[in-house]
Amino acid sequence: MAHEYIPEISTDRDGTEHVVQGWQDDFYGGKLGFWLFMFTEVLMFGAMFLVLTYYKMLHPADFVAASASLNRFLGGTNTVILLVSALTMGLSLLKMRAGDVKGAKLMIWATIILALMFLSIKAVEWTAEYNHGVFLGLDALQSGNPHSKPFGEILFFGMYFTMTGIHGFHIIIGIGLMVWLLKRINAGKVSPEHHILHWNIALYWDIVHLIWVFVFPYFYMIGAASGGTGGH
């Protein structure tokens, strides 16, 4: 059963009541705090991209060869899925602000389904890469391994699995946040009048899909110049 949002009231010495501004009402403060958190995410992935760029300068041919072996069709499909999920998440926020709570919930469920599709495709892709002995490049380090690869390719796949793995973990967190958001909406604690939580989760999903927009071309497309079609 839905519950109406009830603000906290404090009373001063004169007996006058005042509404206490909680986190659901502090719209600008909530946005600022979350932007600061997002900045730390950009710093983390930015540092990894700098490391990736440095090693690419040292081993350009190996990086191109390793990139050419990735499945660009699956990677491209996941890119489209995340872009559409960013649209559905944005629409959910717009519908919430417009008072269409039911429509907002439907768009959140659509985003969750798209996120699960992304993870499923990535699991298929990772399984194929693991079976070809490129998981984190560890198998390729073993002497006499038929899947032995040049050191530059080992570095590439190590960074690939690390960065896509961390990104996938962010997807899982996003799904959890959206499920929590749905529970808060059903409880009446997130509403068109009090939707800062919805706003911040939509903002989080934006950074998740934007990071992938950089991950996809860097890992999947640098090998396109080699003429390969991608995939194992």
FIMAR-880895 format. One record per residue (C-alpha): residue number from 1; residue in three letters; chain; x, y, z. Coordinates in steps of 0.2 Angstrom, whole numbers. Example, Ala and Ser with C-alpha at 12.3 -4.5 7.8 and 13.67 -1.06 7.14 Angstrom:
// FIMAR-880895
+-----+-----+----+-------+-------+-------+
:   i :  aa : ch :    xx :    yy :    zz :
+-----+-----+----+-------+-------+-------+
:   1 : ALA :  A :    62 :   -22 :    39 :
:   2 : SER :  A :    68 :    -5 :    36 :
+-----+-----+----+-------+-------+-------+
END
This chain:
// FIMAR-880895
+-----+-----+----+-------+-------+-------+
:   i :  aa : ch :    xx :    yy :    zz :
+-----+-----+----+-------+-------+-------+
:   1 : MET :  A :     0 :     0 :     0 :
:   2 : ALA :  A :     7 :    17 :    -5 :
:   3 : HIS :  A :    11 :    29 :     9 :
:   4 : GLU :  A :    11 :    48 :     7 :
:   5 : TYR :  A :    27 :    57 :    10 :
:   6 : ILE :  A :    27 :    66 :    27 :
:   7 : PRO :  A :    40 :    79 :    30 :
:   8 : GLU :  A :    49 :    81 :    46 :
:   9 : ILE :  A :    43 :    95 :    57 :
:  10 : SER :  A :    53 :   104 :    70 :
:  11 : THR :  A :    47 :   117 :    83 :
:  12 : ASP :  A :    57 :   132 :    89 :
:  13 : ARG :  A :    57 :   140 :   107 :
:  14 : ASP :  A :    42 :   151 :   102 :
:  15 : GLY :  A :    32 :   135 :    97 :
:  16 : THR :  A :    33 :   139 :    79 :
:  17 : GLU :  A :    34 :   124 :    67 :
:  18 : HIS :  A :    46 :   123 :    53 :
:  19 : VAL :  A :    48 :   110 :    39 :
:  20 : VAL :  A :    65 :   101 :    40 :
:  21 : GLN :  A :    73 :   101 :    23 :
:  22 : GLY :  A :    78 :    82 :    21 :
:  23 : TRP :  A :    88 :    75 :     7 :
:  24 : GLN :  A :    72 :    72 :    -4 :
:  25 : ASP :  A :    69 :    91 :    -4 :
:  26 : ASP :  A :    87 :    97 :    -5 :
:  27 : PHE :  A :    86 :    96 :   -24 :
:  28 : TYR :  A :   102 :   106 :   -28 :
:  29 : GLY :  A :   112 :    99 :   -14 :
:  30 : GLY :  A :   107 :    81 :   -19 :
:  31 : LYS :  A :   113 :    85 :   -37 :
:  32 : LEU :  A :   129 :    93 :   -32 :
:  33 : GLY :  A :   133 :    78 :   -20 :
:  34 : PHE :  A :   130 :    65 :   -34 :
:  35 : TRP :  A :   140 :    75 :   -47 :
:  36 : LEU :  A :   155 :    74 :   -35 :
:  37 : PHE :  A :   152 :    55 :   -34 :
:  38 : MET :  A :   151 :    55 :   -53 :
:  39 : PHE :  A :   168 :    65 :   -54 :
:  40 : THR :  A :   176 :    51 :   -45 :
:  41 : GLU :  A :   170 :    38 :   -57 :
:  42 : VAL :  A :   177 :    49 :   -72 :
:  43 : LEU :  A :   194 :    49 :   -63 :
:  44 : MET :  A :   194 :    31 :   -61 :
:  45 : PHE :  A :   190 :    26 :   -79 :
:  46 : GLY :  A :   200 :    41 :   -85 :
:  47 : ALA :  A :   216 :    34 :   -77 :
:  48 : MET :  A :   212 :    17 :   -85 :
:  49 : PHE :  A :   211 :    25 :  -102 :
:  50 : LEU :  A :   227 :    34 :   -99 :
:  51 : VAL :  A :   236 :    17 :   -95 :
:  52 : LEU :  A :   228 :     9 :  -110 :
:  53 : THR :  A :   234 :    23 :  -121 :
:  54 : TYR :  A :   251 :    22 :  -115 :
:  55 : TYR :  A :   253 :     3 :  -118 :
:  56 : LYS :  A :   245 :     6 :  -135 :
:  57 : MET :  A :   259 :    18 :  -140 :
:  58 : LEU :  A :   271 :     4 :  -134 :
:  59 : HIS :  A :   263 :   -10 :  -143 :
:  60 : PRO :  A :   252 :    -3 :  -158 :
:  61 : ALA :  A :   252 :   -18 :  -169 :
:  62 : ASP :  A :   248 :   -30 :  -155 :
:  63 : PHE :  A :   233 :   -19 :  -149 :
:  64 : VAL :  A :   226 :   -19 :  -167 :
:  65 : ALA :  A :   228 :   -37 :  -169 :
:  66 : ALA :  A :   219 :   -41 :  -152 :
:  67 : SER :  A :   206 :   -28 :  -156 :
:  68 : ALA :  A :   202 :   -37 :  -173 :
:  69 : SER :  A :   199 :   -53 :  -164 :
:  70 : LEU :  A :   184 :   -46 :  -153 :
:  71 : ASN :  A :   166 :   -48 :  -159 :
:  72 : ARG :  A :   161 :   -31 :  -165 :
:  73 : PHE :  A :   144 :   -37 :  -169 :
:  74 : LEU :  A :   140 :   -41 :  -151 :
:  75 : GLY :  A :   149 :   -26 :  -145 :
:  76 : GLY :  A :   139 :   -15 :  -157 :
:  77 : THR :  A :   123 :   -23 :  -151 :
:  78 : ASN :  A :   127 :   -20 :  -133 :
:  79 : THR :  A :   131 :    -2 :  -138 :
:  80 : VAL :  A :   114 :     0 :  -146 :
:  81 : ILE :  A :   105 :    -8 :  -131 :
:  82 : LEU :  A :   114 :     4 :  -118 :
:  83 : LEU :  A :   109 :    19 :  -129 :
:  84 : VAL :  A :    91 :    14 :  -129 :
:  85 : SER :  A :    92 :    11 :  -111 :
:  86 : ALA :  A :    98 :    28 :  -108 :
:  87 : LEU :  A :    82 :    34 :  -118 :
:  88 : THR :  A :    70 :    24 :  -107 :
:  89 : MET :  A :    78 :    29 :   -91 :
:  90 : GLY :  A :    77 :    47 :   -96 :
:  91 : LEU :  A :    59 :    45 :  -101 :
:  92 : SER :  A :    55 :    37 :   -84 :
:  93 : LEU :  A :    62 :    53 :   -76 :
:  94 : LEU :  A :    52 :    65 :   -88 :
:  95 : LYS :  A :    36 :    54 :   -84 :
:  96 : MET :  A :    39 :    55 :   -66 :
:  97 : ARG :  A :    41 :    74 :   -66 :
:  98 : ALA :  A :    25 :    75 :   -77 :
:  99 : GLY :  A :    15 :    65 :   -64 :
: 100 : ASP :  A :    14 :    49 :   -74 :
: 101 : VAL :  A :    20 :    38 :   -61 :
: 102 : LYS :  A :    14 :    22 :   -69 :
: 103 : GLY :  A :    23 :    27 :   -86 :
: 104 : ALA :  A :    38 :    31 :   -76 :
: 105 : LYS :  A :    38 :    13 :   -68 :
: 106 : LEU :  A :    36 :     5 :   -85 :
: 107 : MET :  A :    51 :    14 :   -92 :
: 108 : ILE :  A :    61 :     9 :   -77 :
: 109 : TRP :  A :    56 :    -9 :   -80 :
: 110 : ALA :  A :    61 :    -7 :   -98 :
: 111 : THR :  A :    78 :    -1 :   -93 :
: 112 : ILE :  A :    81 :   -15 :   -81 :
: 113 : ILE :  A :    76 :   -28 :   -95 :
: 114 : LEU :  A :    89 :   -19 :  -107 :
: 115 : ALA :  A :   102 :   -20 :   -94 :
: 116 : LEU :  A :    99 :   -38 :   -91 :
: 117 : MET :  A :   101 :   -40 :  -110 :
: 118 : PHE :  A :   117 :   -31 :  -110 :
: 119 : LEU :  A :   124 :   -42 :   -97 :
: 120 : SER :  A :   118 :   -58 :  -105 :
: 121 : ILE :  A :   127 :   -53 :  -122 :
: 122 : LYS :  A :   143 :   -49 :  -112 :
: 123 : ALA :  A :   142 :   -66 :  -104 :
: 124 : VAL :  A :   141 :   -75 :  -121 :
: 125 : GLU :  A :   155 :   -64 :  -127 :
: 126 : TRP :  A :   166 :   -67 :  -112 :
: 127 : THR :  A :   163 :   -86 :  -112 :
: 128 : ALA :  A :   169 :   -87 :  -130 :
: 129 : GLU :  A :   184 :   -77 :  -126 :
: 130 : TYR :  A :   188 :   -88 :  -111 :
: 131 : ASN :  A :   186 :  -103 :  -122 :
: 132 : HIS :  A :   199 :   -96 :  -134 :
: 133 : GLY :  A :   212 :   -93 :  -120 :
: 134 : VAL :  A :   212 :   -74 :  -119 :
: 135 : PHE :  A :   204 :   -72 :  -102 :
: 136 : LEU :  A :   214 :   -58 :   -94 :
: 137 : GLY :  A :   228 :   -64 :  -104 :
: 138 : LEU :  A :   233 :   -77 :   -90 :
: 139 : ASP :  A :   232 :   -93 :  -101 :
: 140 : ALA :  A :   243 :   -84 :  -114 :
: 141 : LEU :  A :   257 :   -83 :  -101 :
: 142 : GLN :  A :   259 :  -101 :   -99 :
: 143 : SER :  A :   273 :  -109 :  -108 :
: 144 : GLY :  A :   269 :  -121 :  -122 :
: 145 : ASN :  A :   250 :  -115 :  -122 :
: 146 : PRO :  A :   243 :  -116 :  -140 :
: 147 : HIS :  A :   234 :   -99 :  -136 :
: 148 : SER :  A :   251 :   -90 :  -132 :
: 149 : LYS :  A :   250 :   -72 :  -138 :
: 150 : PRO :  A :   262 :   -58 :  -139 :
: 151 : PHE :  A :   265 :   -47 :  -123 :
: 152 : GLY :  A :   256 :   -33 :  -131 :
: 153 : GLU :  A :   240 :   -43 :  -134 :
: 154 : ILE :  A :   241 :   -50 :  -116 :
: 155 : LEU :  A :   241 :   -32 :  -110 :
: 156 : PHE :  A :   226 :   -27 :  -121 :
: 157 : PHE :  A :   215 :   -42 :  -115 :
: 158 : GLY :  A :   220 :   -39 :   -97 :
: 159 : MET :  A :   214 :   -21 :   -99 :
: 160 : TYR :  A :   199 :   -26 :  -109 :
: 161 : PHE :  A :   193 :   -39 :   -96 :
: 162 : THR :  A :   197 :   -27 :   -81 :
: 163 : MET :  A :   188 :   -12 :   -89 :
: 164 : THR :  A :   173 :   -21 :   -96 :
: 165 : GLY :  A :   172 :   -31 :   -80 :
: 166 : ILE :  A :   171 :   -15 :   -69 :
: 167 : HIS :  A :   159 :    -8 :   -81 :
: 168 : GLY :  A :   148 :   -23 :   -80 :
: 169 : PHE :  A :   149 :   -22 :   -61 :
: 170 : HIS :  A :   142 :    -4 :   -63 :
: 171 : ILE :  A :   128 :   -11 :   -73 :
: 172 : ILE :  A :   123 :   -24 :   -59 :
: 173 : ILE :  A :   123 :    -9 :   -46 :
: 174 : GLY :  A :   112 :     1 :   -58 :
: 175 : ILE :  A :   100 :   -14 :   -59 :
: 176 : GLY :  A :    99 :   -15 :   -40 :
: 177 : LEU :  A :    97 :     4 :   -39 :
: 178 : MET :  A :    82 :     4 :   -51 :
: 179 : VAL :  A :    74 :   -11 :   -41 :
: 180 : TRP :  A :    76 :     0 :   -25 :
: 181 : LEU :  A :    69 :    15 :   -34 :
: 182 : LEU :  A :    53 :     5 :   -39 :
: 183 : LYS :  A :    51 :     0 :   -21 :
: 184 : ARG :  A :    52 :    18 :   -16 :
: 185 : ILE :  A :    40 :    23 :   -29 :
: 186 : ASN :  A :    28 :    10 :   -23 :
: 187 : ALA :  A :    30 :    16 :    -5 :
: 188 : GLY :  A :    26 :    33 :   -10 :
: 189 : LYS :  A :    43 :    39 :    -5 :
: 190 : VAL :  A :    48 :    45 :   -23 :
: 191 : SER :  A :    34 :    55 :   -31 :
: 192 : PRO :  A :    33 :    69 :   -44 :
: 193 : GLU :  A :    35 :    81 :   -29 :
: 194 : HIS :  A :    50 :    72 :   -22 :
: 195 : HIS :  A :    60 :    64 :   -35 :
: 196 : ILE :  A :    78 :    68 :   -32 :
: 197 : LEU :  A :    82 :    49 :   -30 :
: 198 : HIS :  A :    75 :    46 :   -47 :
: 199 : TRP :  A :    85 :    60 :   -54 :
: 200 : ASN :  A :   102 :    54 :   -47 :
: 201 : ILE :  A :    99 :    36 :   -52 :
: 202 : ALA :  A :    95 :    42 :   -70 :
: 203 : LEU :  A :   111 :    52 :   -69 :
: 204 : TYR :  A :   121 :    37 :   -63 :
: 205 : TRP :  A :   114 :    27 :   -78 :
: 206 : ASP :  A :   120 :    41 :   -90 :
: 207 : ILE :  A :   138 :    39 :   -84 :
: 208 : VAL :  A :   136 :    20 :   -86 :
: 209 : HIS :  A :   131 :    21 :  -104 :
: 210 : LEU :  A :   143 :    36 :  -108 :
: 211 : ILE :  A :   158 :    26 :  -101 :
: 212 : TRP :  A :   153 :    12 :  -113 :
: 213 : VAL :  A :   152 :    24 :  -128 :
: 214 : PHE :  A :   171 :    26 :  -125 :
: 215 : VAL :  A :   175 :     8 :  -121 :
: 216 : PHE :  A :   167 :     1 :  -137 :
: 217 : PRO :  A :   177 :    11 :  -150 :
: 218 : TYR :  A :   193 :    10 :  -140 :
: 219 : PHE :  A :   193 :    -9 :  -138 :
: 220 : TYR :  A :   183 :   -15 :  -153 :
: 221 : MET :  A :   186 :    -2 :  -167 :
: 222 : ILE :  A :   205 :     1 :  -167 :
: 223 : GLY :  A :   206 :   -16 :  -175 :
: 224 : ALA :  A :   194 :   -12 :  -189 :
: 225 : ALA :  A :   208 :    -5 :  -200 :
: 226 : SER :  A :   216 :   -22 :  -201 :
: 227 : GLY :  A :   202 :   -28 :  -212 :
: 228 : GLY :  A :   196 :   -41 :  -200 :
: 229 : THR :  A :   177 :   -44 :  -197 :
: 230 : GLY :  A :   179 :   -47 :  -178 :
: 231 : GLY :  A :   174 :   -61 :  -168 :
: 232 : HIS :  A :   182 :   -78 :  -164 :
+-----+-----+----+-------+-------+-------+
END
